[in-house]
Amino acid sequence: MGFPATAEDHYTFGGTYDVSKSFSVDLAYVYEPTSTKTFSTAGLGLPFNTLTTDHKESSLSFQLNYKF
């Protein structure tokens, strides 16, 4: 319920470095601070009326590229 679409803000930093004409390296970092959402569960037959979820993200990606 509501996950993962709870992000409100995120910060991304990344870049590419060309090693040669046919080879490059990508690096990227994503940071999203904690966001909290509360959802109504009324009418779903659950023993509680609300559900609260927290979501945060911190990810690093690395990619090697070869052009041919």
Secondary structure, DSSP 8 states (H G I E B T S, - for coil): ---STT----EEEEEEEESSSSEEEEEEEEEEEEEEEEEE-TTTT-SSSEEEEEEEEEEEEEEEEE--
